[in-house]
Amino acid sequence: MAAALYRYCSSFLGFAEASGWVTASLLPRKGLRTIAPAVAPRQRVVSDAELVAIWNASAELELKPRVFTRLLVLMAAREMQVADIAAGEVDLDLAQWIIPAPRTKHKKAALTLPLSQLALTELTAVWPAMTVPSPFKLLRIRGFSKLKAKLDEASGVRDWRFHDLRRSARSAMTRLGVPREHAELAIGHISHQSALERVYDRHDYSGEIRIASLTWQAHVERLVTEGTVGKVIALG
């Protein structure tokens, strides 16, 4: 948190200096290294058994938190993308979720993800009975830490974060034979592409993204329908 706060402040003060609001940045030029060094990237991957335990534990939650948790698992999306999923982003007939560009990390283009039958079942459970405006949020989930604590208690899984589910899905896609670049695009990453590639390769990869995402969703469905895993006993 300290490292992130320092970077935000440094960026703002750099902009302020360039705009003439201040005569010099108020932070030391190389202060990040000593004042708030970046933490090592997380490497936690949730195992298949743990994933089933988390899925089963979500059944003990209220409806919207349950759907939120299960969509996080299935769609490999970010917490706020799922928490603020809107009616206008979902096409139940075409079985797809279009995350608009402003809600993607790179904010360059919308991301269209397919919805498996399992995902459709969860979304249908919270679908409004009457016509609502497109911006209407289906879940509007907040209080992630309290929700996470409930899942920890019910599942027995420890030392994980919601964002780890994305890493777990991405790692599993490779294990399931999804090509690297297709798996990256399926979770909304474009950093694997060079600037030159993004200029010259104008293929939208929609078909490849669809296959990659459905491959992961089918894997989850096999796990949760065939798995008999209950609580995971923490080691150590």
C-alpha positions in Angstrom: 0.0 0.0 0.0 2.8 2.4 0.8 4.5 1.7 -2.5 1.3 2.3 -4.4 0.6 5.5 -2.5 4.1 6.8 -3.2 3.8 6.1 -6.9 0.4 7.9 -7.1 1.7 10.9 -5.3 4.9 10.9 -7.3 2.9 10.8 -10.6 0.6 13.6 -9.5 3.5 15.8 -8.3 5.4 15.2 -11.5 2.4 16.3 -13.4 2.0 19.3 -11.1 5.7 20.3 -11.7 5.3 19.9 -15.5 2.1 22.0 -15.4 3.8 24.8 -13.4 1.7 24.3 -10.3 4.8 23.7 -8.2 8.4 24.7 -8.9 9.8 21.2 -8.0 8.5 17.8 -7.0 8.0 17.6 -3.3 9.2 14.0 -3.2 12.8 12.8 -3.6 13.6 11.7 -7.1 14.7 8.2 -6.1 12.8 7.9 -2.9 10.6 5.0 -3.9 13.5 2.5 -3.6 14.2 3.3 0.0 11.0 4.8 1.4 8.4 2.5 -0.1 10.1 -0.4 -2.1 7.7 -2.4 -4.2 6.7 -5.8 -2.7 7.4 -9.0 -4.6 4.6 -10.0 -7.0 2.2 -12.6 -5.6 2.6 -16.1 -6.9 -0.3 -17.9 -5.1 -2.2 -20.3 -7.3 -5.4 -21.9 -6.0 -5.4 -25.6 -6.6 -8.3 -27.4 -8.2 -9.3 -28.9 -4.8 -9.2 -25.4 -3.2 -11.2 -24.0 -6.1 -14.0 -26.6 -5.5 -13.9 -25.8 -1.8 -14.4 -22.1 -2.5 -17.1 -22.8 -5.0 -19.0 -25.0 -2.5 -18.5 -22.5 0.3 -20.1 -19.8 -1.8 -23.4 -21.7 -1.5 -23.5 -20.6 2.1 -23.5 -17.0 1.2 -26.5 -14.8 0.2 -27.5 -14.8 -3.4 -25.5 -11.9 -4.9 -22.3 -12.6 -3.0 -22.6 -16.2 -4.2 -23.0 -15.2 -7.8 -20.1 -12.7 -7.4 -17.8 -15.4 -6.2 -18.8 -17.9 -8.8 -18.5 -15.4 -11.7 -15.0 -14.5 -10.4 -14.0 -18.1 -10.7 -15.6 -18.7 -14.1 -14.8 -15.5 -15.9 -11.2 -14.9 -14.5 -12.2 -11.2 -14.4 -11.2 -8.5 -11.9 -13.1 -8.0 -8.7 -14.6 -4.6 -9.7 -15.4 -5.8 -13.2 -17.6 -8.5 -11.7 -18.9 -6.5 -8.7 -20.2 -3.8 -11.1 -21.4 -6.0 -13.9 -24.3 -4.1 -15.6 -27.4 -5.4 -17.3 -26.4 -3.6 -20.5 -23.1 -5.5 -20.6 -24.8 -8.9 -20.7 -26.5 -10.5 -23.7 -28.3 -13.7 -22.4 -29.4 -14.6 -25.9 -25.9 -14.5 -27.3 -24.4 -15.8 -24.1 -21.8 -13.2 -23.8 -20.5 -10.4 -21.5 -19.0 -7.3 -23.1 -16.8 -5.5 -20.6 -16.6 -1.9 -22.0 -13.2 -0.4 -22.7 -13.4 2.0 -19.7 -13.8 -0.9 -17.4 -10.8 -2.9 -18.8 -7.3 -2.4 -17.4 -5.8 -1.0 -20.6 -8.9 0.9 -21.5 -8.2 0.5 -25.2 -10.9 -1.8 -26.3 -13.9 -3.7 -25.0 -13.4 -7.3 -24.0 -16.1 -9.8 -25.0 -16.2 -13.0 -23.0 -18.5 -16.0 -23.6 -20.9 -17.2 -20.9 -21.0 -21.0 -20.4 -24.3 -22.5 -19.2 -22.9 -22.5 -15.7 -22.2 -18.7 -15.9 -25.7 -18.1 -17.4 -27.3 -20.0 -14.6 -25.6 -17.8 -12.0 -26.5 -14.6 -13.9 -30.1 -15.6 -14.4 -30.4 -16.0 -10.7 -29.9 -12.2 -10.2 -31.5 -11.1 -13.5 -34.2 -8.5 -12.7 -37.8 -9.5 -13.3 -38.6 -6.3 -15.0 -36.9 -4.2 -17.7 -34.1 -2.1 -16.3 -31.8 0.6 -17.7 -28.6 -0.7 -19.3 -26.4 0.8 -16.5 -28.3 -1.1 -13.9 -25.8 -3.0 -11.8 -26.8 -6.7 -11.3 -24.6 -7.2 -8.2 -23.1 -4.0 -6.8 -20.9 -5.9 -4.4 -18.8 -4.1 -1.8 -17.3 -5.2 1.5 -14.8 -7.6 -0.1 -12.9 -8.3 3.1 -16.0 -9.5 5.0 -17.1 -11.6 2.1 -13.6 -13.1 1.9 -13.6 -13.9 5.6 -16.9 -15.8 5.2 -15.5 -17.8 2.3 -12.3 -18.6 4.3 -14.3 -19.9 7.2 -16.7 -22.0 5.1 -14.1 -23.4 2.7 -11.0 -23.9 4.9 -8.8 -22.3 2.2 -6.3 -19.9 3.5 -3.7 -17.4 2.3 -5.5 -16.5 -1.0 -7.0 -13.3 -2.4 -9.8 -12.8 -4.9 -7.2 -11.7 -7.5 -5.4 -15.0 -7.1 -8.3 -16.6 -8.9 -7.3 -14.8 -12.1 -3.7 -16.1 -11.8 -5.1 -19.6 -11.2 -7.3 -19.4 -14.2 -4.5 -18.1 -16.4 -2.1 -20.8 -15.2 -4.7 -23.5 -15.8 -5.3 -22.3 -19.3 -1.7 -23.1 -20.1 -2.1 -26.5 -18.5 -5.2 -27.1 -20.6 -3.3 -26.4 -23.8 -4.5 -22.8 -24.5 -1.9 -20.9 -26.5 -0.1 -18.3 -24.4 -1.2 -15.2 -26.4 -4.9 -16.4 -26.4 -4.9 -17.0 -22.7 -3.4 -13.6 -22.0 -6.1 -11.9 -24.1 -8.8 -13.9 -22.4 -8.0 -12.3 -19.1 -7.7 -8.8 -20.7 -3.9 -8.6 -20.9 -2.2 -6.9 -23.9 1.3 -6.4 -22.4 2.5 -9.6 -24.1 2.1 -7.7 -27.5 4.7 -5.3 -28.6 3.7 -1.8 -29.7 4.6 -2.8 -33.3 2.3 -5.9 -33.1 -0.6 -3.8 -31.8 -0.1 -1.5 -34.8 0.1 -4.1 -37.5 -1.9 -7.1 -36.2 -5.5 -5.8 -36.4 -7.0 -9.3 -35.9 -9.5 -9.0 -33.0 -8.9 -12.5 -31.7 -12.5 -12.8 -30.6 -12.7 -16.5 -31.7 -9.5 -17.3 -29.9 -10.6 -15.5 -26.7 -13.9 -17.4 -26.8 -12.2 -20.8 -27.1 -9.7 -19.9 -24.3 -12.4 -18.7 -21.9 -14.8 -21.6 -22.6 -11.9 -24.0 -22.1 -11.4 -22.7 -18.6 -15.1 -22.5 -17.8 -15.6 -26.1 -19.0 -12.8 -27.1 -16.7 -14.4 -25.4 -13.7 -17.7 -27.1 -14.5 -16.1 -30.5 -14.6 -14.5 -29.8 -11.2 -17.6 -28.5 -9.4 -20.0 -31.1 -10.9 -17.7 -34.1 -10.5 -15.6 -33.0 -7.5 -16.5 -34.2 -4.1 -14.0 -32.0 -2.3 -15.3 -30.4 1.0 -13.3 -28.2 3.3 -9.6 -28.1 2.7 -7.5 -28.7 5.7 -4.8 -26.1 6.0 -1.2 -27.4 6.3 1.3 -26.1 8.7 
